[in-house]
Amino acid sequence: MNGSKLYVGNLSYSVTGERLRELFSEYGELGEVRVIEGKGFGFVEMATREGAEKAKQALNGMDFEGRTLRIDDARPQKEKPRGRGPRRY
């Protein structure tokens, strides 16, 4: 998929991935939709950049289930260091 991944912040903790999919599906074809449980945010992958822009313009600042949505382009995930490195005695 060569679209765009969006960060969706300030979600109610009761929001599900299916509910988020319903909300964003109006703006184009969707890829992966993920809600990070207990954190109040998630990610929505749109099939096209145009769809992502439309969704961002329409939904950013919108009231959704009692919370004001914050939509932005998702930043690349930072690489986590593997292991702890060499042991020093």
N, C-alpha and C positions, 0 to 999 in steps of 0.2 A: 504494500500500500504506500503510495507516494503522496499522502495528504499532509495533515497537520494534527499535532497532538495538543490538546488544550488542557490547562489546569483549571479545575473548578473548585473554588474555595468558598468557605463560610457555609457549608452544607449542614443541614440539620442531621443529627446522628441517626435519625430514623430513615433517612433516604437510602434506597437500594439502588443497585446497578440498573435494574429493570426500569425503575422510575426515572433515572437519569437518561437512560436510552430513549424512553418515550419523549422526554423534553427536547432532546437534541435531534431526534429523527426528523423533525419538521424541516431541518436546515440542510439535509443531505444524507448520503449514505454513511453509515458508521462502521468503524472497525471495532477495536477493543474499547469497552467501557468498564472502568474500575473505580469502585468506591473504597477508600482506605477506612476500614471500620474503626470507629472510636476516635478518629482524628478530625473529622469534619471537612475532608476534602477528597477529591477524586480526579480522574483523568478520562478524557473522551478523545478518541482518535477519529477524525473525520477523513473521509475518502479523498476530498479535494481541499485545496487551500481556500478556494472561494466559499465552500460550505462552512469551513472553520471561521472565516471572517464574518460571514452572515450571522452565524450562531453567536460569535463574540459580541458583535454590535447589538444584536437583539436581546441577549440574555444578561450581559454584564450590568449589574445594578438592579436587576429584576428581583422582586420578592418571590421566593419559592419556598413553600412550606414554612412560612414565618421567618425566613432569613433572607438577607440581601446577598445575592450571588456575586462572587468575584471571579471573573473569567479572564484568563490570560494565556499566552502561548506557554506551553510547558518547556521548562529548561531541561537540557540533557542531565541524566542522572550522574552524579559524581561517582567516580570509581572508589570503591572501598579498599583499603589496603588488606592484602591477604596475610593471614597469620600475624604474628607479633614481631617478626624479624629475628635476628640472631640473639641467643641468650648471652648475657654477660654475667660472669660470676665474680 
